[in-house]
């Protein structure tokens, strides 16, 4: 069985469900932060049709999650956004306005307001999450050093509002689950001072780090079967990476491997 196919994703979600986890959107978790829970986040960087396939599969399984859409060509699809919202999923804004404005804060906040309004014409939007913009020098989260997203009716930005000392963070960045060296900005900080590099290490009852380093999806499933998975998981999925048809699957594999090489070089040298 190949990894990063629709069947493998379905198996992962089914395994989490069988292990007793409840799936929640970002907003639902912040309203009721109890476990065992999977906070299910999807970043739609490209191929919105893949996002719709993923959302439909989850809806059939009785699962809801949050879908963060960029407003650039290749990610933004009004039809897809409406359909995913109608399936009961939460829609969020995957913002990249500071990078788009090349670090100009005033221009960026204007872009943010315009893009948020554009999304809200299609579905309710109460949550935002930064896009990493790996080729930009601007970290989009810095916009909130000067402005307050709550003034726009936004209730959450996961990087700023979720306590990562209580949440095990897993992301398929790099087309694997341990892609720290390929990760430029998808990083989190614990209250204890630990800086996550792609996924975070949970803590046991004595507040000692639990070392879990799943590389592929089947490693996560094995960890679930051995009852070693933490009770609260924030899982980030990029639907563009999950393809059942072979040509899109191999294309994504090759393209991601090239991106990983570039990101590794940027991480080592600190240069864009």
C-alpha positions as CSV (number, residue, x, y, z in Angstrom):
1,X,0.0,0.0,0.0
2,X,1.5,3.3,-1.1
3,X,1.6,6.2,1.4
4,X,0.0,9.6,0.5
5,X,-2.9,8.1,-1.3
6,X,-6.6,8.7,-0.5
7,X,-6.9,5.1,0.7
8,X,-4.0,5.7,3.1
9,X,-5.5,8.9,4.4
10,X,-8.8,7.1,4.9
11,X,-7.0,4.3,6.8
12,X,-5.3,6.9,9.1
13,X,-8.5,8.7,9.9
14,X,-10.3,5.4,10.5
15,X,-7.5,4.3,12.8
16,X,-7.7,7.5,14.8
17,X,-11.5,7.0,15.0
18,X,-11.1,3.4,16.1
19,X,-8.6,4.5,18.8
20,X,-11.4,6.7,20.4
21,X,-10.4,10.1,19.1
22,X,-13.1,12.8,18.4
23,X,-12.4,15.1,15.4
24,X,-12.8,18.8,15.9
25,X,-12.4,22.0,14.0
26,X,-10.0,24.7,15.3
27,X,-12.9,26.7,16.7
28,X,-14.7,23.7,18.3
29,X,-11.5,22.7,20.1
30,X,-10.9,26.1,21.5
31,X,-14.5,26.2,22.7
32,X,-14.1,22.8,24.3
33,X,-10.4,21.7,24.7
34,X,-10.9,18.2,25.9
35,X,-9.5,14.9,24.7
36,X,-9.0,12.4,23.2
37,X,-9.2,14.8,20.3
38,X,-7.8,15.3,16.8
39,X,-7.9,18.9,15.8
40,X,-8.1,18.5,12.1
41,X,-6.5,21.2,10.0
42,X,-6.2,21.3,6.2
43,X,-4.0,23.8,4.4
44,X,-5.1,24.3,0.8
45,X,-2.0,25.6,-0.9
46,X,-2.9,24.1,-4.4
47,X,-5.2,21.7,-6.1
48,X,-8.6,22.7,-4.5
49,X,-10.2,19.7,-6.2
50,X,-8.1,17.5,-3.9
51,X,-9.5,19.4,-0.9
52,X,-13.0,18.7,-2.0
53,X,-12.3,15.0,-2.4
54,X,-10.8,15.0,1.1
55,X,-13.8,16.9,2.5
56,X,-16.3,14.6,0.9
57,X,-14.5,11.5,2.2
58,X,-14.4,13.0,5.7
59,X,-18.1,13.9,5.6
60,X,-19.0,10.3,4.7
61,X,-16.9,9.2,7.8
62,X,-18.7,11.7,10.0
63,X,-15.6,13.8,10.4
64,X,-15.3,17.6,10.3
65,X,-12.2,19.7,10.1
66,X,-11.0,23.2,9.3
67,X,-10.0,24.1,5.7
68,X,-7.7,27.1,5.3
69,X,-7.8,28.6,1.8
70,X,-5.3,31.0,0.2
71,X,-6.9,33.6,-2.1
72,X,-4.4,33.1,-4.9
73,X,-4.9,31.3,-8.2
74,X,-4.3,27.6,-7.8
75,X,-5.8,27.5,-4.3
76,X,-8.9,29.7,-4.4
77,X,-12.0,28.1,-5.9
78,X,-15.4,29.6,-5.0
79,X,-17.3,26.5,-6.0
80,X,-15.0,24.2,-3.9
81,X,-15.1,26.6,-0.9
82,X,-18.9,26.7,-0.9
83,X,-19.2,22.9,-1.3
84,X,-16.8,22.2,1.6
85,X,-18.6,24.6,3.8
86,X,-21.9,23.0,2.9
87,X,-20.5,19.6,4.0
88,X,-20.2,21.0,7.5
89,X,-16.5,21.8,7.6
90,X,-15.1,25.1,8.9
91,X,-13.5,27.5,6.4
92,X,-10.5,29.6,7.4
93,X,-8.2,32.1,5.7
94,X,-4.7,30.9,5.0
95,X,-3.3,34.4,4.9
96,X,0.0,35.6,3.4
97,X,-0.6,39.3,3.2
98,X,2.6,40.5,4.8
99,X,4.7,38.5,2.3
100,X,2.4,39.7,-0.6
101,X,3.0,43.3,0.5
102,X,6.8,42.7,0.8
103,X,6.8,43.6,4.5
104,X,4.7,46.8,4.1
105,X,2.4,46.5,7.2
106,X,-0.2,49.1,6.1
107,X,-0.5,47.6,2.7
108,X,-0.7,44.1,4.2
109,X,-3.5,44.9,6.6
110,X,-5.6,46.4,3.8
111,X,-4.9,43.2,1.7
112,X,-5.9,41.1,4.7
113,X,-9.2,42.9,5.1
114,X,-10.0,42.7,1.4
115,X,-9.1,39.0,1.1
116,X,-11.0,38.1,4.3
117,X,-14.1,39.8,2.9
118,X,-13.7,37.9,-0.3
119,X,-13.8,34.6,1.5
120,X,-16.7,35.7,3.7
121,X,-18.9,36.2,0.7
122,X,-18.7,32.4,0.3
123,X,-18.7,31.0,3.8
124,X,-18.4,32.1,7.5
125,X,-14.8,32.7,8.4
126,X,-13.8,33.0,12.1
127,X,-10.3,31.5,12.1
128,X,-7.1,32.3,10.2
129,X,-3.7,30.5,9.9
130,X,-0.6,31.9,8.3
131,X,0.8,30.5,5.1
132,X,4.6,29.9,5.4
133,X,5.5,31.8,2.2
134,X,8.9,30.0,2.1
135,X,10.4,32.3,-0.6
136,X,9.6,35.5,1.3
137,X,11.6,37.1,4.0
138,X,8.4,38.1,5.8
139,X,6.8,35.9,8.4
140,X,3.1,36.6,8.0
141,X,2.4,36.2,11.7
142,X,4.4,39.4,12.4
143,X,1.3,41.3,11.1
144,X,-0.2,40.8,14.5
145,X,2.6,42.5,16.3
146,X,1.0,45.7,15.0
147,X,-2.6,44.8,14.5
148,X,-5.3,42.6,16.2
149,X,-7.1,40.0,14.1
150,X,-9.9,39.9,16.7
151,X,-11.0,43.4,15.4
152,X,-11.9,41.6,12.2
153,X,-14.2,39.1,14.0
154,X,-11.5,36.4,14.0
155,X,-11.5,34.1,17.0
156,X,-8.2,32.2,16.5
157,X,-4.8,31.9,14.8
158,X,-3.6,28.3,15.7
159,X,0.0,29.3,16.1
160,X,-1.0,32.0,18.5
161,X,-4.0,30.6,20.3
162,X,-3.4,26.9,20.8
163,X,-1.3,25.8,23.8
164,X,1.3,23.6,22.2
165,X,2.4,22.4,25.6
166,X,-0.8,20.4,25.6
167,X,-1.0,19.4,22.0
168,X,1.0,17.0,19.9
169,X,1.6,18.6,16.5
170,X,1.8,16.5,13.4
171,X,2.2,17.9,9.9
172,X,2.7,16.3,6.5
173,X,5.0,19.2,5.5
174,X,7.8,17.8,3.3
175,X,5.5,14.8,2.3
176,X,6.5,13.0,5.5
177,X,5.6,13.4,9.2
178,X,9.1,14.2,10.5
179,X,10.1,16.8,7.9
180,X,11.8,19.2,10.4
181,X,14.7,19.9,8.1
182,X,12.3,20.9,5.3
183,X,10.3,23.2,7.5
184,X,10.9,26.9,7.4
185,X,8.1,28.6,9.3
186,X,5.7,25.8,10.4
187,X,7.2,25.9,13.9
188,X,5.6,26.1,17.3
189,X,6.9,26.9,20.8
190,X,6.0,25.2,24.0
191,X,5.4,27.1,27.3
192,X,8.4,25.1,28.5
193,X,10.5,26.6,25.9
194,X,10.7,23.7,23.4
195,X,10.7,24.9,19.8
196,X,8.8,22.4,17.6
197,X,10.3,21.8,14.2
198,X,7.6,20.1,12.3
199,X,6.0,18.1,15.0
200,X,6.2,18.5,18.7
201,X,7.1,16.1,21.4
202,X,4.3,15.5,23.9
203,X,4.8,15.1,27.6
204,X,3.9,12.3,29.9
205,X,2.2,12.6,33.3
206,X,5.5,13.6,34.9
207,X,6.1,16.3,32.3
208,X,8.9,14.4,30.6
209,X,9.2,14.5,26.8
210,X,7.8,11.5,25.0
211,X,9.9,10.7,22.0
212,X,7.7,9.9,19.0
213,X,9.1,10.4,15.5
214,X,6.7,8.9,12.9
215,X,8.2,9.1,9.4
216,X,5.3,7.8,7.4
217,X,1.6,7.4,7.9
218,X,1.9,3.8,8.8
219,X,4.2,4.7,11.7
220,X,1.4,6.8,13.1
221,X,-1.0,4.0,12.7
222,X,1.4,1.6,14.5
223,X,1.8,4.1,17.3
224,X,-2.0,4.2,17.7
225,X,-2.2,0.4,17.9
226,X,0.4,0.4,20.7
227,X,-1.6,3.0,22.6
228,X,1.3,5.5,22.7
229,X,-0.3,8.4,21.0
230,X,-1.0,11.5,23.1
231,X,-4.6,12.4,23.9
232,X,-4.7,15.7,21.9
233,X,-3.3,15.9,18.4
234,X,-3.2,18.9,16.0
235,X,-2.9,17.3,12.6
236,X,-2.1,19.4,9.5
237,X,-2.9,17.8,6.1
238,X,-2.1,19.3,2.7
239,X,-4.7,17.6,0.4
240,X,-2.6,18.3,-2.7
241,X,-0.1,15.7,-1.4
242,X,-2.7,12.8,-1.2
243,X,-3.4,11.3,-4.7
244,X,-4.7,7.9,-5.6
245,X,-4.1,8.2,-9.3
246,X,-0.5,7.3,-10.1
247,X,0.5,10.3,-12.4
248,X,-0.5,13.0,-9.9
249,X,1.0,10.9,-7.1
250,X,4.4,10.6,-8.7
251,X,4.3,14.2,-9.9
252,X,3.7,15.4,-6.3
253,X,6.5,13.1,-5.1
254,X,9.1,14.5,-7.5
255,X,8.0,18.1,-7.1
256,X,8.1,17.8,-3.3
257,X,11.5,16.2,-3.3
258,X,12.8,19.2,-5.3
259,X,11.2,21.6,-2.8
260,X,12.7,19.7,0.1
261,X,16.2,20.1,-1.3
262,X,15.7,23.9,-1.7
263,X,14.2,24.2,1.8
264,X,17.0,22.3,3.3
265,X,19.5,24.6,1.7
266,X,17.6,27.7,3.0
267,X,17.5,26.2,6.5
268,X,21.2,25.5,6.5
269,X,22.3,28.8,5.0
270,X,19.6,31.1,6.4
271,X,19.4,32.7,2.9
272,X,16.5,33.1,0.5
